[in-house]
Amino acid sequence: MTQTRSITLFYSPQTRATGARVLLEELKVPYDLQVLNMKTGEQRQPAYLAINPLGKVPAVRVDDTLVTEQGAIFLYMADLFPEAGLAPALTDPDRGAYLRWLFIYGSCFEPAVVDYYMKREPGSLNETPYASYASVIDMLEETLKKGPFLLGERFTAADLLWGIALRWTTMFGLVEARPAFQAYMDRIGDRASIQKVSAEDAAMAAEHEAAAALLKAAS
């Protein structure tokens, strides 16, 4: 039986926090949503900077434990609720590949995509955290060609992280929507958790835009 815990997700719609909320939906645990309007700068106010001094979302508080950074949140929450089956156990042979994909996302994929978007010339293969943009994208494609998920037939929390990331990066042209990526995004996007959060995010984002416009008009 799942132990009752006090879970608060510090959140803003259509941001990196979307993945954390989808994960909580997949874990089927109750949680409180503390929403920040990033259009009006609420993430830069002292109250939230006390939660995350970098002013970023998501952040999750579980009882007295505060966790920030996407990879850490996915790792912590999926392990905390093993009955959901979204994380290989410590002694499971799949554990290594699972951790690899959780951490490649933040340590390699995001820096590569940001450098690509900013048109920054990366250092040599030995000087960047990700070798090269092309090598990261090609590695991901080769893995997903074998699919249907990152660990083959096994669906994990890592797929939620990557499925949502690919949806946003391909939408904005930061990553080419290769056939293997599109098929993967379709599989992940069909999940009820993502459809629910995406619909609620759209409505919430519209409210935030309206509030920001009112604030600007009043200033």
C-alpha positions as CSV (number, residue, x, y, z in Angstrom):
1,M,0.0,0.0,0.0
2,T,1.3,3.4,-0.9
3,Q,2.3,5.5,2.1
4,T,0.5,8.9,2.2
5,R,3.0,11.7,1.7
6,S,2.7,15.4,1.4
7,I,3.8,16.3,-2.1
8,T,4.0,19.8,-3.5
9,L,5.1,20.5,-7.1
10,F,6.3,24.1,-7.8
11,Y,5.1,24.6,-11.3
12,S,4.6,26.8,-14.4
13,P,2.8,25.6,-17.5
14,Q,4.6,24.7,-20.8
15,T,8.0,24.6,-19.1
16,R,10.3,21.9,-18.0
17,A,8.0,21.4,-15.1
18,T,5.4,19.8,-17.4
19,G,7.4,16.5,-17.4
20,A,7.5,16.4,-13.6
21,R,3.7,16.8,-13.4
22,V,3.2,14.1,-16.0
23,L,5.4,11.9,-13.9
24,L,3.3,12.5,-10.8
25,E,0.2,11.7,-12.8
26,E,1.8,8.4,-14.0
27,L,2.7,7.6,-10.4
28,K,-1.0,8.1,-9.5
29,V,-0.1,9.9,-6.2
30,P,-2.0,12.9,-4.8
31,Y,0.0,16.2,-5.0
32,D,-0.5,19.9,-4.5
33,L,0.3,22.2,-7.4
34,Q,1.9,25.5,-6.5
35,V,1.7,27.5,-9.7
36,L,4.1,30.3,-10.6
37,N,3.3,32.8,-13.4
38,M,6.6,33.1,-15.1
39,K,5.2,35.7,-17.4
40,T,4.9,38.1,-14.5
41,G,8.2,37.0,-12.9
42,E,6.9,35.2,-9.9
43,Q,9.8,32.7,-10.1
44,R,12.2,35.6,-9.3
45,Q,10.4,36.7,-6.1
46,P,12.1,36.0,-2.7
47,A,9.4,33.4,-1.7
48,Y,10.4,31.1,-4.6
49,L,14.1,31.9,-4.6
50,A,14.1,30.5,-1.1
51,I,12.9,27.2,-2.8
52,N,15.3,27.4,-5.8
53,P,17.9,30.2,-5.8
54,L,18.2,29.8,-9.6
55,G,14.5,30.7,-10.0
56,K,13.8,27.6,-12.1
57,V,11.0,25.1,-12.2
58,P,10.3,22.3,-11.4
59,A,10.9,21.8,-7.8
60,V,9.2,19.1,-5.6
61,R,8.8,19.0,-1.9
62,V,8.0,15.6,-0.4
63,D,7.4,15.8,3.3
64,D,10.6,17.5,4.5
65,T,12.6,16.7,1.4
66,L,13.1,19.3,-1.3
67,V,14.3,18.2,-4.8
68,T,15.2,20.4,-7.8
69,E,16.5,19.7,-11.3
70,Q,14.5,17.5,-13.7
71,G,16.8,14.5,-13.6
72,A,17.0,14.4,-9.8
73,I,13.2,14.8,-9.5
74,F,12.5,11.9,-12.0
75,L,15.0,9.7,-10.2
76,Y,13.8,10.5,-6.7
77,M,10.0,10.3,-7.4
78,A,10.1,7.1,-9.5
79,D,12.2,5.4,-6.8
80,L,10.0,6.6,-4.1
81,F,7.0,4.8,-5.6
82,P,8.4,1.6,-6.9
83,E,4.9,0.0,-7.2
84,A,4.3,2.2,-10.3
85,G,7.0,0.2,-12.1
86,L,8.6,3.3,-13.7
87,A,12.1,2.7,-12.4
88,P,14.3,-0.4,-12.5
89,A,15.4,-1.5,-9.0
90,L,19.0,-0.9,-7.9
91,T,19.9,-4.6,-8.6
92,D,18.0,-4.7,-11.9
93,P,20.3,-5.1,-15.0
94,D,18.4,-2.3,-16.7
95,R,19.2,0.2,-14.0
96,G,22.4,1.3,-15.6
97,A,20.8,2.2,-18.9
98,Y,17.9,3.9,-17.1
99,L,20.2,6.1,-15.2
100,R,22.3,6.8,-18.3
101,W,19.3,8.2,-20.1
102,L,18.0,10.2,-17.2
103,F,21.4,12.0,-16.9
104,I,22.3,12.2,-20.6
105,Y,19.3,14.4,-21.0
106,G,20.5,17.2,-18.7
107,S,24.3,16.8,-19.1
108,C,24.4,16.3,-22.8
109,F,21.2,16.8,-24.7
110,E,20.1,20.1,-23.3
111,P,23.6,21.7,-23.5
112,A,23.9,20.5,-27.1
113,V,20.5,21.8,-28.1
114,V,21.1,25.2,-26.4
115,D,24.4,25.6,-28.2
116,Y,22.8,24.7,-31.5
117,Y,20.0,27.2,-31.0
118,M,22.3,30.0,-29.9
119,K,24.6,29.1,-32.9
120,R,27.5,28.9,-30.5
121,E,30.6,27.1,-31.8
122,P,31.3,24.3,-29.4
123,G,34.8,23.4,-28.3
124,S,36.6,20.3,-29.5
125,L,35.1,16.9,-28.9
126,N,37.2,16.7,-25.7
127,E,36.1,20.1,-24.4
128,T,32.3,19.9,-24.5
129,P,30.1,17.9,-22.1
130,Y,28.3,16.2,-25.1
131,A,31.0,15.6,-27.7
132,S,28.9,17.0,-30.6
133,Y,25.3,17.9,-31.3
134,A,25.2,15.4,-34.2
135,S,26.6,12.6,-32.0
136,V,23.9,13.1,-29.3
137,I,21.0,13.2,-31.8
138,D,22.3,10.2,-33.8
139,M,22.8,8.2,-30.6
140,L,19.3,8.9,-29.5
141,E,17.9,8.0,-33.0
142,E,19.8,4.7,-33.1
143,T,18.4,3.7,-29.7
144,L,14.8,4.6,-30.6
145,K,15.0,2.7,-33.9
146,K,15.4,-0.4,-31.8
147,G,12.5,0.8,-29.5
148,P,9.7,1.0,-28.8
149,F,11.2,2.7,-25.7
150,L,14.7,3.7,-24.5
151,L,15.1,0.4,-22.7
152,G,13.6,-1.6,-25.5
153,E,10.2,-3.1,-24.6
154,R,10.3,-1.6,-21.1
155,F,8.6,1.8,-20.5
156,T,10.2,3.9,-17.7
157,A,10.2,7.4,-16.3
158,A,13.0,8.2,-18.6
159,D,10.6,7.9,-21.6
160,L,8.3,10.5,-20.1
161,L,11.3,12.9,-19.8
162,W,12.5,12.3,-23.3
163,G,9.2,12.1,-25.0
164,I,8.2,15.5,-23.8
165,A,11.6,17.0,-24.5
166,L,11.5,15.7,-28.1
167,R,8.0,17.1,-28.6
168,W,9.1,20.6,-27.6
169,T,12.5,20.6,-29.4
170,T,11.1,19.2,-32.6
171,M,8.2,21.7,-32.5
172,F,10.6,24.6,-32.4
173,G,13.0,23.1,-35.0
174,L,15.8,22.5,-32.5
175,V,15.8,18.8,-33.4
176,E,14.9,17.3,-36.7
177,A,11.7,15.3,-36.5
178,R,13.2,12.1,-37.7
179,P,10.9,9.1,-38.3
180,A,12.1,7.3,-35.2
181,F,11.6,10.4,-33.1
182,Q,8.1,11.0,-34.5
183,A,7.0,7.4,-33.8
184,Y,8.4,7.7,-30.3
185,M,6.6,11.0,-29.6
186,D,3.4,9.5,-30.9
187,R,3.6,6.6,-28.5
188,I,4.4,8.8,-25.5
189,G,1.9,11.5,-26.5
190,D,-1.0,8.9,-26.5
191,R,-0.7,8.5,-22.8
192,A,-3.6,9.8,-20.8
193,S,-1.3,11.6,-18.4
194,I,0.3,13.7,-21.1
195,Q,-3.0,14.5,-22.7
196,K,-4.5,15.7,-19.4
197,V,-1.5,17.8,-18.5
198,S,-1.2,19.3,-21.9
199,A,-4.8,20.4,-22.0
200,E,-4.6,22.0,-18.6
201,D,-1.3,23.6,-19.4
202,A,-2.8,25.3,-22.5
203,A,-5.6,26.8,-20.4
204,M,-3.3,27.8,-17.6
205,A,-0.8,29.4,-20.0
206,A,-3.6,31.5,-21.6
207,E,-4.5,32.8,-18.1
208,H,-0.9,33.7,-17.4
209,E,-0.6,35.6,-20.7
210,A,-3.7,37.5,-19.9
211,A,-2.5,38.4,-16.4
212,A,0.8,39.5,-17.8
213,A,-0.9,41.7,-20.3
214,L,-3.1,43.3,-17.6
215,L,0.0,44.0,-15.5
216,K,1.8,45.6,-18.4
217,A,-1.2,47.7,-19.3
218,A,-1.4,48.9,-15.7
219,S,2.3,49.8,-15.4
